[in-house]
Amino acid sequence: MNITIREYRKEDAAEAVRIWNGIVEEGRAFPQTELLTEITGDEFFSAQSFTGIARDAGNGELAGLYILHPNNVGRCGHICNASYAVSPGMRGRHVGEQMVRHCMAKGKELGFGILQFNAVVRTNTAALRLYEKLGFTRLGVIPGGFLLKDGSREDIIPHYIAL
């Protein structure tokens, strides 16, 4: 599958919000609990250092998106953070890998030196395998660091990689 990734534009809002909200509603990966509207979604995606839109080059379908932004400020402002959302119909087709690779290059281009993931949920095995494959370092385990939708808690495993 040939995926193209470009910067978010306002006309992407409705599709991007649909995919983003699907992840939030699943309650297994993103820390957010509130759903975006097309208006709040456009504000959110536009406010990032970069929002990448991944499309299937063959049919133009939105395959996924990612957000990239500083993880902290000041003396830690060289560390960025990202979140990835793959359309359910595109999962297992290496869209996430292409977005992470693009994000790493974009982070470096924007002047960041480290990409850090604060809360990779232990049950997100696809992400854990991908980050290992790409050379990320696990920083340990935070027991019960993620509140699942059913009210139970799951461990999170922070990761980082030098850009």
C-alpha positions as a Markdown table, in Angstrom:
| # | Residue | x | y | z |
|---|---|---|---|---|
| 1 | Met | 0.0 | 0.0 | 0.0 |
| 2 | Asn | 1.3 | 3.4 | -1.0 |
| 3 | Ile | 0.7 | 6.0 | 1.8 |
| 4 | Thr | 1.3 | 9.7 | 1.4 |
| 5 | Ile | 1.6 | 11.9 | 4.5 |
| 6 | Arg | 1.1 | 15.6 | 4.4 |
| 7 | Glu | 0.3 | 18.5 | 6.8 |
| 8 | Tyr | -3.3 | 18.7 | 8.1 |
| 9 | Arg | -5.7 | 21.2 | 6.5 |
| 10 | Lys | -9.0 | 22.4 | 7.7 |
| 11 | Glu | -10.9 | 20.4 | 5.1 |
| 12 | Asp | -9.5 | 17.2 | 6.8 |
| 13 | Ala | -11.3 | 18.0 | 10.1 |
| 14 | Ala | -14.4 | 15.8 | 9.7 |
| 15 | Glu | -12.5 | 12.7 | 8.7 |
| 16 | Ala | -9.7 | 13.3 | 11.2 |
| 17 | Val | -12.1 | 13.8 | 14.1 |
| 18 | Arg | -14.0 | 10.6 | 13.1 |
| 19 | Ile | -10.8 | 8.5 | 13.4 |
| 20 | Trp | -9.5 | 10.4 | 16.5 |
| 21 | Asn | -12.8 | 10.0 | 18.3 |
| 22 | Gly | -12.9 | 6.3 | 17.5 |
| 23 | Ile | -9.7 | 5.8 | 19.4 |
| 24 | Val | -11.0 | 7.9 | 22.3 |
| 25 | Glu | -14.2 | 5.9 | 22.4 |
| 26 | Glu | -12.4 | 2.6 | 22.4 |
| 27 | Gly | -10.7 | 3.8 | 25.6 |
| 28 | Arg | -7.6 | 1.7 | 25.3 |
| 29 | Ala | -4.9 | 4.1 | 24.0 |
| 30 | Phe | -5.4 | 7.9 | 24.2 |
| 31 | Pro | -5.6 | 9.7 | 27.6 |
| 32 | Gln | -8.4 | 12.0 | 26.3 |
| 33 | Thr | -11.9 | 11.2 | 27.4 |
| 34 | Glu | -13.8 | 14.0 | 25.6 |
| 35 | Leu | -14.8 | 13.7 | 22.0 |
| 36 | Leu | -13.9 | 16.4 | 19.5 |
| 37 | Thr | -16.4 | 18.2 | 17.3 |
| 38 | Glu | -15.4 | 19.3 | 13.8 |
| 39 | Ile | -14.7 | 22.8 | 15.3 |
| 40 | Thr | -12.8 | 21.7 | 18.4 |
| 41 | Gly | -11.0 | 19.1 | 16.3 |
| 42 | Asp | -9.8 | 21.7 | 13.8 |
| 43 | Glu | -8.6 | 23.9 | 16.7 |
| 44 | Phe | -6.8 | 20.9 | 18.3 |
| 45 | Phe | -5.1 | 19.6 | 15.1 |
| 46 | Ser | -4.1 | 23.1 | 14.0 |
| 47 | Ala | -2.6 | 23.9 | 17.4 |
| 48 | Gln | 0.0 | 21.1 | 17.1 |
| 49 | Ser | 3.6 | 21.6 | 16.0 |
| 50 | Phe | 2.6 | 19.3 | 13.1 |
| 51 | Thr | -0.4 | 17.2 | 12.4 |
| 52 | Gly | 0.2 | 14.6 | 9.7 |
| 53 | Ile | -2.5 | 13.3 | 7.5 |
| 54 | Ala | -1.9 | 9.8 | 6.0 |
| 55 | Arg | -3.9 | 8.9 | 2.9 |
| 56 | Asp | -3.9 | 5.9 | 0.7 |
| 57 | Ala | -2.4 | 7.2 | -2.5 |
| 58 | Gly | -4.5 | 4.8 | -4.6 |
| 59 | Asn | -8.0 | 5.8 | -3.5 |
| 60 | Gly | -7.4 | 8.9 | -1.3 |
| 61 | Glu | -8.9 | 7.3 | 1.8 |
| 62 | Leu | -7.8 | 8.7 | 5.1 |
| 63 | Ala | -5.6 | 5.9 | 6.6 |
| 64 | Gly | -4.6 | 7.7 | 9.7 |
| 65 | Leu | -3.2 | 10.8 | 11.3 |
| 66 | Tyr | -0.7 | 11.8 | 13.9 |
| 67 | Ile | 0.0 | 14.9 | 16.1 |
| 68 | Leu | 3.4 | 16.1 | 17.1 |
| 69 | His | 4.1 | 18.7 | 19.8 |
| 70 | Pro | 6.5 | 19.6 | 22.6 |
| 71 | Asn | 6.5 | 17.2 | 25.5 |
| 72 | Asn | 7.6 | 19.9 | 27.9 |
| 73 | Val | 8.9 | 23.5 | 28.0 |
| 74 | Gly | 12.1 | 25.4 | 28.6 |
| 75 | Arg | 15.1 | 23.2 | 29.3 |
| 76 | Cys | 13.1 | 20.1 | 28.3 |
| 77 | Gly | 11.6 | 21.8 | 25.2 |
| 78 | His | 13.8 | 19.8 | 22.9 |
| 79 | Ile | 11.7 | 16.7 | 23.7 |
| 80 | Cys | 8.6 | 16.1 | 21.6 |
| 81 | Asn | 5.6 | 13.8 | 22.0 |
| 82 | Ala | 3.3 | 12.3 | 19.5 |
| 83 | Ser | 0.0 | 10.3 | 19.2 |
| 84 | Tyr | -1.0 | 8.2 | 16.3 |
| 85 | Ala | -4.5 | 7.2 | 15.1 |
| 86 | Val | -4.9 | 4.6 | 12.4 |
| 87 | Ser | -8.3 | 4.0 | 10.7 |
| 88 | Pro | -9.8 | 0.7 | 11.8 |
| 89 | Gly | -9.9 | -0.6 | 8.2 |
| 90 | Met | -6.2 | 0.2 | 7.7 |
| 91 | Arg | -4.8 | -1.4 | 10.8 |
| 92 | Gly | -2.2 | -4.2 | 10.3 |
| 93 | Arg | -1.1 | -2.6 | 7.0 |
| 94 | His | 2.0 | -0.7 | 8.3 |
| 95 | Val | 0.3 | 2.7 | 8.2 |
| 96 | Gly | 1.4 | 3.3 | 11.8 |
| 97 | Glu | 5.0 | 2.5 | 11.0 |
| 98 | Gln | 5.0 | 4.9 | 8.1 |
| 99 | Met | 3.5 | 7.6 | 10.3 |
| 100 | Val | 6.0 | 7.0 | 13.1 |
| 101 | Arg | 8.9 | 7.2 | 10.7 |
| 102 | His | 7.5 | 10.4 | 9.1 |
| 103 | Cys | 7.0 | 11.8 | 12.6 |
| 104 | Met | 10.6 | 11.1 | 13.6 |
| 105 | Ala | 11.9 | 12.9 | 10.5 |
| 106 | Lys | 9.4 | 15.8 | 11.0 |
| 107 | Gly | 10.4 | 16.1 | 14.7 |
| 108 | Lys | 14.1 | 16.4 | 13.8 |
| 109 | Glu | 13.2 | 18.9 | 11.0 |
| 110 | Leu | 11.4 | 21.0 | 13.6 |
| 111 | Gly | 14.4 | 21.0 | 15.9 |
| 112 | Phe | 13.4 | 18.4 | 18.4 |
| 113 | Gly | 16.2 | 16.1 | 19.6 |
| 114 | Ile | 14.1 | 13.3 | 21.4 |
| 115 | Leu | 10.7 | 11.8 | 20.7 |
| 116 | Gln | 9.1 | 10.5 | 23.9 |
| 117 | Phe | 5.9 | 8.6 | 24.4 |
| 118 | Asn | 4.6 | 9.1 | 27.9 |
| 119 | Ala | 1.9 | 6.4 | 28.1 |
| 120 | Val | 2.1 | 3.4 | 25.8 |
| 121 | Val | -0.5 | 1.1 | 27.3 |
| 122 | Arg | 0.8 | -2.4 | 28.0 |
| 123 | Thr | -2.1 | -4.0 | 26.1 |
| 124 | Asn | -1.3 | -2.0 | 22.9 |
| 125 | Thr | 0.9 | -4.8 | 21.7 |
| 126 | Ala | 1.1 | -3.6 | 18.1 |
| 127 | Ala | 2.5 | -0.3 | 19.2 |
| 128 | Leu | 5.0 | -2.0 | 21.6 |
| 129 | Arg | 6.3 | -4.2 | 18.8 |
| 130 | Leu | 6.6 | -1.3 | 16.4 |
| 131 | Tyr | 8.5 | 0.9 | 18.8 |
| 132 | Glu | 10.9 | -2.0 | 19.6 |
| 133 | Lys | 11.4 | -2.6 | 15.9 |
| 134 | Leu | 12.2 | 1.1 | 15.3 |
| 135 | Gly | 14.8 | 1.2 | 18.1 |
| 136 | Phe | 12.9 | 3.0 | 20.9 |
| 137 | Thr | 14.1 | 2.5 | 24.5 |
| 138 | Arg | 11.6 | 1.4 | 27.1 |
| 139 | Leu | 11.8 | 3.6 | 30.2 |
| 140 | Gly | 10.2 | 1.2 | 32.7 |
| 141 | Val | 6.7 | 0.5 | 33.7 |
| 142 | Ile | 4.2 | 2.7 | 35.6 |
| 143 | Pro | 1.8 | 0.3 | 37.3 |
| 144 | Gly | -1.9 | 1.2 | 36.8 |
| 145 | Gly | -1.0 | 4.4 | 34.9 |
| 146 | Phe | -3.8 | 4.2 | 32.4 |
| 147 | Leu | -7.5 | 4.3 | 33.2 |
| 148 | Leu | -9.4 | 2.0 | 30.9 |
| 149 | Lys | -12.9 | 2.7 | 29.8 |
| 150 | Asp | -14.3 | 0.0 | 32.0 |
| 151 | Gly | -12.8 | 1.7 | 35.1 |
| 152 | Ser | -9.9 | -0.8 | 35.5 |
| 153 | Arg | -6.3 | 0.4 | 35.3 |
| 154 | Glu | -3.5 | -0.9 | 33.0 |
| 155 | Asp | 0.2 | -0.4 | 33.1 |
| 156 | Ile | 1.9 | 2.1 | 30.9 |
| 157 | Ile | 5.4 | 1.9 | 29.4 |
| 158 | Pro | 7.1 | 5.2 | 28.5 |
| 159 | His | 9.5 | 5.1 | 25.5 |
| 160 | Tyr | 11.9 | 7.4 | 23.8 |
| 161 | Ile | 14.3 | 7.7 | 20.9 |
| 162 | Ala | 16.9 | 10.2 | 20.0 |
| 163 | Leu | 16.2 | 12.0 | 16.7 |
